């Protein structure tokens, strides 16, 4: 079938599977996707093979580094591959292509596309690079961490890319505000929350009465994720609720290992990173999700927890906090506030166990988590431009 030349021509370029796949799938549905470029061995669901370009040798190098190096240096090595990936994608572009990518992946592609009459679209999965660096540099200094927030190479590439961005797709108010504060016009920013697979993440049938009160966090553990404040809150909570059950994921950054060692008194049920079906079951076995991040674009782990019917305790910096209705499906606490986390956790314990004044019904508006909501927002955004 010949391409419709009356429609925009998009290239979606992302090294590995990410939320950009949602953008690519929508563009394909609308007949706007010319190419999806990744360094994976396989493409992604919803994108035809003839529109998929692969560069698996880079993906293999990234995988080997992740398996053999420490988390920080494995990530830094992956960032060092981005210029090679950028050069490869650039060879695939045609004049007039619009390109959609994320931080530091395709700087040269963004520059070339604009020179050739195309536009550039940034999936802003985190706050503006300047804000990210400021928040996390302060946090690393607070804890005496010798690692930078991310590799300097990636930070410099991300910051340089901002000069070549025409449109920003911000998943949350936290991200949108960070771009406005760093000089971007609000007219160039669209709020497009990410979608969650509700076929996988669903509410458990019923809580068993003999289950101990169970707190869960399914994301990685790091300074960025607010792990020191989570651990301190759990220690305090455990003193008040001796039967407390704690579920965490053994995805531990170098920045947090020395701090985690100080909490050896906590009894933790660890899990490896799980496939989605198993992850959903683990969430369904818990009562309360806590994520006190200092910096997130939109924490998908929190969206998955909400889809499974769990109340959530989040900070305003998680992005997913946009979907929280206080006392209805969760609570918002300030960053760096373990005592407030404990207060809210005790409130939700009373509520979940049926001893609170509001009973134990938890409700999240799931219509905001589905793919049709994402596609409606993304489609309306593109209609304004084209």
Secondary structure, DSSP 8 states (H G I E B T S, - for coil): ----TTS--EEEE-SS-STHHHHHHHHHHTT-EEEEEESSSS--TTS-GGGEEE-HHHHHHHHHHHHHS-HHHHHHHHHHHHHHHHHHHHHH--TT-EEEE-TTT-HHHHHHHHHTT--EEEEE-SS-HHHHHHHHHHHHHHTT--S-SS-HHHHHHHHHHGGG-SEEEESSHHHHHHHHHTT--GGGEEE------TTTS---S---TTS--EEE--S-BSTTTTHHHHHHHHHHHHHH-TT-EEEEE--B-TTTHHHHGGGTTS--EEE----HHHHHHHHHT-SEEEE--S--S--HHHHHHHHTT-EEEEEGGGSGGGG--BTTTEEEE-TT-HHHHHHHHHHHHHHHTT-STTTT-----GGGTSHHHHHHHHHHHHHHH-
